[in-house]
Amino acid sequence: MAVYDLYRKNEEALFLEKVRELLWSLPPPYGEKRTGRPLYNPRGMAMIALLKMKLKMDYRSLESRLRARRDLLKIMGLDEAPSKSTIHLSLKKEDA
């Protein structure tokens, strides 16, 4: 397999590994709340936001991609893929 083909296959994982190095060196984009259901990792959700922008995907497609690619969730520090609604709300929170 050519080097280019290997890169294309692992492009998302390589991108997220670089983003992880950067985001984990910074404070979380928003704080944890004290009541209600526990939040997804704020840094992991920021990584999802960046991945969404890079891939130019809608929320539903991104949710499906994350459910199919458990390796990406592991890189982001998430145990499970958030729903499309959770991704949307997280992006709104990061804009505020």
Secondary structure, DSSP 4 states (H G I P E B T S, - for coil): --HHHHHHHHHHHHHHHHHHHHHTTS--SSPPPSSSSPPPPHHHHHHHHHHHHHHT--HHHHHHHHHH-HHHHHHHT-SSPPPHHHHHHHHHHHH-
